Amino acid sequence: MINMSNRHVSRRSFLITAAMAASGCATTGGQRLAAAVAAGPRRSISPNEKINIAGIGIGGQGRGDLENCESQNIVALCDVDWKYAARAFNKYPNAKQYKDFRVMLDKEKDIDAVVIATPDNTHAVAAMAAIQCGKHVYCEKPLTFCVEEARKLADAARAAKVATQMGNSGQASEESRLTCDYIWSGALGPVREVHVWTNRPIWPQGIRRPAEADAVPETLDWDLWLGPAPERPFNRAYLPFKWRGWRDFGTGALGDMGCHAFHPIFRALKLGHPLSIEACSSDKERINPETFPLAEIVRYQFPARGDMPPVALTWYDGGLFPAKPAEIESDDPLGEGGTLYIGDNGKMLGHLIIPEARRRELGKPPKMIERSPGHFEEWFNACKGGEPAGANFDVASVVTYATLLGNIAQKTQKRLLWDGEKITNVADANKYLGREYRAGWEI
């Protein structure tokens, strides 16, 4: 039967521990975005009041995020392409409409919080501008485009005492809680290996920059869409959604799904920073400077934590998979995405012990962690003075570091040693921790 000797762990105690671990490696950041406005006093929101929310990037994922915020007040909307965003504009006709989030933050003084779902390259600059205006922030995953931005955002949010949440909604699920219940109650014994795979990329990668320029759609402000990214001519190869595969705009398959997949693993296994990261990919002869590879494997090594042993975490994308465990009795292949935990005393696929006979023998695990009211509800409660949300920026930044360090390992094709602040064995690789910004978009 499952060992029940470990005491119940609350969300609050986990979050405090994770935040303390994150702050130990945080660097001073949060320099002012050039075009951002000065922060004013923040409104205190009682539990019975509604939050005044603005959306930044509302044509795709952002529209779905706003639907999850409809219990609150949607007061302002911002998107650089008003045709792409038309459905959201039409759904919330009373919200003020903008193309430039900096103008919106300057003019709309009643905004309490923002929901950011722009392409990855603009996440940090929009989030930093909002934080410096005293706004609570919900930002889609990955939290930032580069490691240094994640550090700066976590520092700035902590200093401004704003409520934050990254958009990896699975962290609030019952399945993620069951994962903790099984592992913390000893059902698997010490866990030493984890394998994660995804069906991404589902957009073009492994391609070169188009030589020609297309006409910019009349409804799109291409300059604002580029934001901090290097200037280049518009081409239909970048939009919509296809930007994820381009190194100047997105963070590839790992950036897209890593923060979803890694967060439950980090929580259940109490992971912090990896000791080493290495990658192999379909870019065999020369790294494509424009787009991410068609497929890759990234290997992370994590140190022991308390009574938990070192862990090897392996990521697969582009149609690559780990070996199918013998405990899966079906002849069916592994699904398009999943997580396999391998412990000394058993294995778990997602939140399910395998094989099924072993799952029946163990029975339902004891509840070792409090349940979530919901991913967005966590953030709403935090905005109203409640406990930090489960993917607040202190926690989310550590998960983001790992995902983005994997991209650096792929780009350098070298095994990287990481001390929580810098790469210690390949000095030149540290330049990829940050980025260059177009003038006026610095943070």
C-alpha positions as CSV (number, residue, x, y, z in Angstrom):
1,M,0.0,0.0,0.0
2,I,1.0,3.7,-0.4
3,N,3.2,5.1,2.4
4,M,1.3,7.8,4.2
5,S,4.2,9.0,6.4
6,N,4.8,12.2,4.5
7,R,2.6,15.0,5.9
8,H,0.1,16.9,3.9
9,V,1.6,19.8,2.0
10,S,-0.4,22.9,1.3
11,R,-0.2,25.0,-1.8
12,R,1.0,27.9,0.3
13,S,3.9,26.0,1.8
14,F,4.9,24.7,-1.6
15,L,4.8,28.2,-3.1
16,I,6.8,29.8,-0.3
17,T,9.5,27.1,-0.7
18,A,9.6,27.5,-4.5
19,A,9.7,31.3,-4.3
20,M,12.6,31.2,-1.8
21,A,14.5,28.8,-4.0
22,A,13.9,31.1,-7.0
23,S,14.9,34.3,-5.2
24,G,18.2,32.8,-4.2
25,C,19.4,33.0,-7.8
26,A,17.5,36.1,-8.9
27,T,19.5,39.1,-10.2
28,T,18.7,42.7,-10.0
29,G,16.5,43.6,-12.9
30,G,13.4,45.4,-14.0
31,Q,15.0,48.4,-15.8
32,R,12.4,50.7,-17.2
33,L,10.9,50.0,-20.6
34,A,11.7,53.2,-22.5
35,A,8.1,54.0,-23.6
36,A,6.4,52.8,-20.4
37,V,4.7,55.3,-18.1
38,A,5.2,55.9,-14.4
39,A,3.3,53.7,-12.0
40,G,0.5,55.2,-10.0
41,P,-1.1,53.9,-6.8
42,R,-2.7,50.5,-7.2
43,R,-6.3,50.0,-6.2
44,S,-7.0,47.7,-3.4
45,I,-9.6,45.1,-4.6
46,S,-11.9,43.4,-2.1
47,P,-12.9,39.8,-2.5
48,N,-16.4,40.8,-3.5
49,E,-15.2,43.3,-6.2
50,K,-14.5,42.6,-9.9
51,I,-11.0,43.1,-11.4
52,N,-10.7,45.6,-14.3
53,I,-8.8,43.5,-16.9
54,A,-7.1,44.5,-20.1
55,G,-6.0,42.1,-22.8
56,I,-2.8,42.5,-24.8
57,G,-2.7,40.2,-27.8
58,I,-6.3,39.0,-28.2
59,G,-6.6,37.4,-31.6
60,G,-5.6,33.8,-30.8
61,Q,-4.8,32.4,-27.4
62,G,-5.6,35.7,-25.8
63,R,-9.2,35.5,-26.8
64,G,-9.6,32.2,-25.0
65,D,-7.8,33.7,-22.0
66,L,-10.3,36.6,-21.9
67,E,-13.2,34.1,-22.0
68,N,-11.8,32.7,-18.8
69,C,-11.8,36.2,-17.3
70,E,-15.5,37.0,-18.0
71,S,-16.4,36.8,-14.4
72,Q,-14.4,40.0,-14.0
73,N,-14.6,43.3,-16.0
74,I,-13.0,43.4,-19.5
75,V,-12.3,47.1,-19.8
76,A,-9.6,47.5,-22.5
77,L,-8.3,45.5,-25.5
78,C,-5.1,45.8,-27.4
79,D,-3.9,44.0,-30.6
80,V,-1.6,45.0,-33.5
81,D,-3.9,43.4,-36.1
82,W,-7.5,44.5,-35.7
83,K,-8.8,42.1,-38.3
84,Y,-7.3,39.1,-36.5
85,A,-8.6,40.5,-33.2
86,A,-12.1,41.4,-34.5
87,R,-13.9,38.5,-32.8
88,A,-12.6,39.6,-29.4
89,F,-13.4,43.3,-30.1
90,N,-16.9,42.4,-31.2
91,K,-17.4,40.2,-28.1
92,Y,-16.5,42.9,-25.7
93,P,-17.9,46.1,-27.4
94,N,-17.6,48.2,-24.3
95,A,-13.9,47.7,-23.9
96,K,-11.6,50.5,-25.2
97,Q,-9.6,49.4,-28.3
98,Y,-5.8,50.0,-28.8
99,K,-3.0,48.8,-31.1
100,D,-0.1,49.9,-28.8
101,F,-0.1,48.5,-25.2
102,R,2.0,51.4,-24.0
103,V,-0.6,53.9,-25.1
104,M,-3.3,51.8,-23.5
105,L,-1.4,51.7,-20.2
106,D,-0.9,55.4,-20.3
107,K,-4.5,56.3,-21.0
108,E,-6.5,53.7,-19.1
109,K,-5.9,54.5,-15.5
110,D,-8.7,52.2,-14.2
111,I,-6.9,49.0,-15.4
112,D,-6.1,46.7,-12.4
113,A,-4.6,43.8,-14.3
114,V,-3.5,42.7,-17.8
115,V,-3.6,39.4,-19.7
116,I,-0.7,39.0,-22.2
117,A,-0.9,36.6,-25.1
118,T,1.4,38.2,-27.7
119,P,4.0,36.2,-29.6
120,D,6.9,35.2,-27.3
121,N,9.2,38.0,-28.4
122,T,7.0,40.6,-26.7
123,H,6.0,38.8,-23.5
124,A,8.6,40.4,-21.3
125,V,8.4,44.0,-22.6
126,A,4.6,44.0,-22.2
127,A,4.7,42.4,-18.8
128,M,7.4,44.7,-17.5
129,A,5.5,47.8,-18.7
130,A,2.4,46.6,-16.9
131,I,4.3,45.8,-13.7
132,Q,5.9,49.2,-13.7
133,C,2.5,50.7,-14.0
134,G,1.5,48.7,-10.9
135,K,-0.8,46.2,-12.7
136,H,-1.2,42.6,-11.9
137,V,-0.1,40.3,-14.7
138,Y,-1.2,37.1,-16.3
139,C,1.3,36.2,-19.1
140,E,1.1,33.2,-21.5
141,K,3.9,30.6,-21.6
142,P,6.8,30.7,-22.0
143,L,7.0,33.5,-19.5
144,T,9.7,35.2,-21.5
145,F,11.8,35.0,-24.7
146,C,15.1,34.6,-22.8
147,V,16.5,33.7,-19.4
148,E,17.5,37.2,-18.4
149,E,14.0,38.5,-19.0
150,A,12.5,35.8,-16.7
151,R,14.9,37.0,-13.9
152,K,14.0,40.6,-14.4
153,L,10.3,39.9,-14.4
154,A,10.4,37.9,-11.2
155,D,12.4,40.6,-9.5
156,A,10.2,43.4,-10.7
157,A,6.9,41.6,-9.8
158,R,8.2,40.8,-6.3
159,A,9.3,44.4,-5.8
160,A,6.0,45.9,-7.0
161,K,4.0,43.3,-5.0
162,V,1.7,42.5,-7.9
163,A,-0.1,39.2,-8.4
164,T,1.2,37.2,-11.3
165,Q,0.5,33.9,-13.1
166,M,2.0,32.2,-16.2
167,G,-0.5,30.7,-18.6
168,N,0.3,27.0,-18.1
169,S,-3.2,26.1,-16.9
170,G,-2.5,22.4,-16.4
171,Q,-0.6,23.2,-13.2
172,A,-4.0,23.8,-11.5
173,S,-5.5,20.5,-12.7
174,E,-6.6,17.5,-10.6
175,E,-4.2,15.4,-12.7
176,S,-1.2,17.5,-11.6
177,R,-2.3,17.1,-8.0
178,L,-2.6,13.4,-8.3
179,T,1.0,13.3,-9.6
180,C,2.1,14.9,-6.4
181,D,-0.1,12.6,-4.3
182,Y,1.5,9.5,-5.8
183,I,5.1,10.6,-5.7
184,W,5.0,12.3,-2.3
185,S,3.3,9.3,-0.7
186,G,6.0,7.0,-2.0
187,A,4.0,5.0,-4.6
188,L,7.0,5.0,-7.0
189,G,9.8,5.0,-4.6
190,P,12.6,7.4,-5.4
191,V,12.2,8.8,-8.9
192,R,15.4,9.0,-10.9
193,E,14.1,9.4,-14.5
194,V,11.4,11.4,-16.3
195,H,10.7,11.4,-20.0
196,V,8.5,14.0,-21.7
197,W,7.4,14.1,-25.3
198,T,5.1,16.3,-27.5
199,N,3.6,16.4,-31.0
200,R,5.2,19.8,-31.6
201,P,6.2,21.4,-33.8
202,I,2.9,21.6,-35.7
203,W,4.1,24.6,-37.6
204,P,7.0,25.0,-40.2
205,Q,10.5,24.6,-38.8
206,G,13.9,23.7,-40.3
207,I,13.4,26.4,-43.1
208,R,15.2,29.5,-44.2
209,R,14.2,33.1,-44.3
210,P,12.0,33.9,-47.3
211,A,13.9,36.1,-49.8
212,E,10.8,38.1,-50.9
213,A,8.7,40.6,-49.0
214,D,4.9,40.4,-49.0
215,A,2.6,43.4,-48.8
216,V,1.7,44.2,-45.1
217,P,-2.1,43.7,-44.5
218,E,-3.8,47.0,-44.0
219,T,-5.1,46.0,-40.6
220,L,-1.7,45.0,-39.3
221,D,0.9,47.3,-37.7
222,W,4.0,45.3,-38.6
223,D,6.3,47.6,-36.7
224,L,4.4,47.1,-33.4
225,W,4.1,43.3,-34.1
226,L,7.9,43.1,-34.4
227,G,8.2,44.9,-31.0
228,P,11.8,44.3,-29.7
229,A,12.7,41.8,-32.5
230,P,15.1,42.8,-35.2
231,E,13.5,44.6,-38.1
232,R,12.8,42.5,-41.2
233,P,10.3,42.7,-44.1
234,F,6.8,41.2,-43.6
235,N,6.2,37.8,-45.1
236,R,3.2,35.5,-44.7
237,A,5.6,32.8,-43.5
238,Y,5.5,34.4,-40.1
239,L,1.8,34.8,-39.4
240,P,-0.5,33.7,-37.9
241,F,0.8,31.1,-35.4
242,K,3.8,30.2,-37.6
243,W,6.0,32.7,-35.7
244,R,6.6,30.0,-33.1
245,G,9.2,28.3,-35.3
246,W,11.2,31.4,-36.0
247,R,14.1,32.2,-33.6
248,D,13.5,35.9,-33.7
249,F,9.9,35.6,-32.6
250,G,9.2,32.3,-30.9
251,T,10.9,29.7,-28.7
252,G,10.1,26.6,-30.7
253,A,8.5,23.3,-29.6
254,L,10.3,23.4,-26.2
255,G,9.3,26.9,-25.5
256,D,5.7,26.2,-26.5
257,M,5.1,23.1,-24.5
258,G,8.0,22.9,-22.0
259,C,6.4,25.2,-19.4
260,H,3.2,23.1,-19.7
261,A,4.9,19.8,-19.3
262,F,7.7,20.7,-16.9
263,H,5.7,22.6,-14.2
264,P,4.0,19.4,-12.7
265,I,7.3,17.6,-12.8
266,F,9.1,20.5,-11.0
267,R,6.4,20.6,-8.4
268,A,6.1,16.9,-7.8
269,L,9.9,16.3,-7.7
270,K,10.7,19.7,-6.0
271,L,13.1,20.6,-8.8
272,G,15.1,23.8,-9.0
273,H,17.8,24.6,-11.5
274,P,19.4,21.9,-13.6
275,L,23.1,21.1,-13.2
276,S,23.6,20.4,-16.9
277,I,21.8,20.5,-20.2
278,E,22.6,19.0,-23.6
279,A,20.8,18.5,-26.8
280,C,20.9,16.7,-30.1
281,S,18.7,17.6,-33.1
282,S,18.0,17.3,-36.8
283,D,20.4,20.2,-37.4
284,K,23.3,17.8,-37.9
285,E,25.8,19.8,-39.9
286,R,25.0,23.5,-39.2
287,I,22.5,25.2,-36.9
288,N,19.8,27.0,-38.8
289,P,20.0,30.6,-37.6
290,E,16.4,31.3,-38.6
291,T,14.2,28.5,-37.4
292,F,14.3,25.7,-34.8
293,P,15.0,22.1,-35.9
294,L,12.5,19.6,-37.1
295,A,13.2,17.3,-34.1
296,E,15.3,17.3,-31.0
297,I,16.1,15.6,-27.7
298,V,17.2,17.6,-24.7
299,R,18.7,16.0,-21.6
300,Y,18.7,17.7,-18.2
301,Q,20.5,16.5,-15.0
302,F,19.1,17.8,-11.7
303,P,20.8,17.4,-8.3
304,A,19.5,15.6,-5.2
305,R,17.0,17.6,-3.2
306,G,16.6,16.6,0.5
307,D,15.7,12.9,0.5
308,M,15.0,12.9,-3.2
309,P,17.8,11.5,-5.5
310,P,19.3,13.2,-8.6
311,V,16.9,13.1,-11.6
312,A,17.6,12.8,-15.3
313,L,14.8,14.6,-17.3
314,T,14.7,14.0,-21.1
315,W,12.6,16.0,-23.6
316,Y,11.6,14.7,-27.1
317,D,9.8,16.6,-29.9
318,G,9.3,16.3,-33.7
319,G,8.1,12.7,-33.7
320,L,10.8,11.4,-31.3
321,F,9.7,9.3,-28.3
322,P,11.3,7.4,-25.4
323,A,11.3,3.6,-25.4
324,K,7.8,2.3,-24.6
325,P,7.8,0.8,-21.1
326,A,6.9,-2.9,-20.8
327,E,4.3,-2.0,-18.2
328,I,2.0,-0.6,-21.0
329,E,0.2,-3.7,-22.0
330,S,-1.5,-2.3,-25.0
331,D,0.0,-2.6,-28.5
332,D,-0.9,1.0,-29.1
333,P,2.0,3.5,-29.5
334,L,2.7,6.2,-27.0
335,G,0.4,9.1,-27.4
336,E,1.3,12.3,-29.1
337,G,2.3,13.9,-25.8
338,G,3.0,12.6,-22.3
339,T,5.2,12.2,-19.3
340,L,6.7,9.0,-17.9
341,Y,8.1,8.9,-14.4
342,I,10.4,6.0,-13.5
343,G,11.0,5.2,-9.8
344,D,12.8,2.5,-8.0
345,N,9.5,0.8,-7.1
346,G,7.3,1.6,-10.1
347,K,6.4,3.8,-13.1
348,M,3.7,6.3,-13.8
349,L,2.4,7.6,-17.2
350,G,1.1,11.1,-16.6
351,H,-0.8,10.7,-13.3
352,L,-1.6,7.0,-13.7
353,I,0.4,4.2,-12.2
354,I,1.3,1.4,-14.7
355,P,0.5,-1.4,-15.2
356,E,-3.2,-1.2,-14.3
357,A,-2.9,-4.1,-11.9
358,R,-0.4,-2.3,-9.9
359,R,-2.7,0.8,-9.9
360,R,-5.5,-1.3,-8.5
361,E,-3.3,-2.8,-5.9
362,L,-2.1,0.6,-4.6
363,G,-5.6,2.2,-4.6
364,K,-6.2,5.9,-4.6
365,P,-3.4,7.9,-3.1
366,P,-3.9,10.0,0.0
367,K,-4.3,13.7,-0.7
368,M,-0.8,15.3,-0.2
369,I,-1.5,18.7,-1.6
370,E,-4.4,21.1,-1.5
371,R,-6.6,21.3,-4.7
372,S,-6.8,24.4,-6.9
373,P,-10.0,26.5,-7.4
374,G,-8.9,26.8,-11.0
375,H,-5.9,28.4,-12.8
376,F,-7.5,31.8,-13.4
377,E,-9.3,31.7,-10.1
378,E,-5.9,31.4,-8.4
379,W,-4.8,34.6,-10.1
380,F,-8.1,36.4,-9.4
381,N,-7.7,35.5,-5.7
382,A,-4.1,36.7,-5.6
383,C,-5.1,40.0,-7.3
384,K,-7.6,40.5,-4.4
385,G,-4.9,39.9,-1.7
386,G,-5.0,36.1,-1.5
387,E,-2.1,33.7,-1.6
388,P,0.2,33.6,-4.6
389,A,-1.0,31.8,-7.7
390,G,0.5,28.4,-8.5
391,A,2.5,29.6,-11.5
392,N,3.4,33.0,-10.1
393,F,6.5,34.5,-11.6
394,D,8.8,33.4,-8.8
395,V,7.9,29.8,-9.6
396,A,7.3,30.2,-13.3
397,S,10.7,31.9,-13.9
398,V,12.5,28.7,-12.7
399,V,10.5,26.5,-15.1
400,T,11.1,29.0,-17.9
401,Y,14.9,29.0,-17.2
402,A,15.0,25.3,-17.9
403,T,13.0,25.4,-21.1
404,L,15.0,28.2,-22.5
405,L,18.3,26.7,-21.5
406,G,17.3,23.7,-23.5
407,N,17.1,26.0,-26.6
408,I,20.6,27.3,-25.8
409,A,22.0,23.8,-25.6
410,Q,20.4,23.0,-29.0
411,K,21.9,26.2,-30.5
412,T,25.4,25.6,-29.2
413,Q,25.3,21.7,-29.6
414,K,27.4,21.5,-26.4
415,R,26.8,20.1,-22.9
416,L,26.2,23.1,-20.7
417,L,26.9,23.3,-17.0
418,W,24.6,25.7,-15.1
419,D,25.0,27.2,-11.6
420,G,21.7,29.0,-11.4
421,E,23.0,32.2,-12.7
422,K,25.4,31.5,-15.6
423,I,26.8,28.8,-17.9
424,T,30.1,27.9,-16.3
425,N,31.9,25.8,-18.9
426,V,31.1,27.5,-22.2
427,A,31.5,31.2,-21.6
428,D,30.5,32.3,-25.0
429,A,27.1,30.6,-24.5
430,N,26.1,33.1,-21.8
431,K,25.4,35.7,-24.5
432,Y,22.3,33.7,-25.3
433,L,20.9,34.2,-21.8
434,G,19.9,37.7,-22.9
435,R,19.0,39.4,-26.2
436,E,19.4,42.6,-28.1
437,Y,16.4,45.0,-28.3
438,R,15.3,47.4,-31.0
439,A,15.6,51.0,-29.8
440,G,12.6,51.9,-27.7
441,W,11.8,48.4,-26.6
442,E,14.5,47.8,-23.9
443,I,13.6,46.6,-20.4
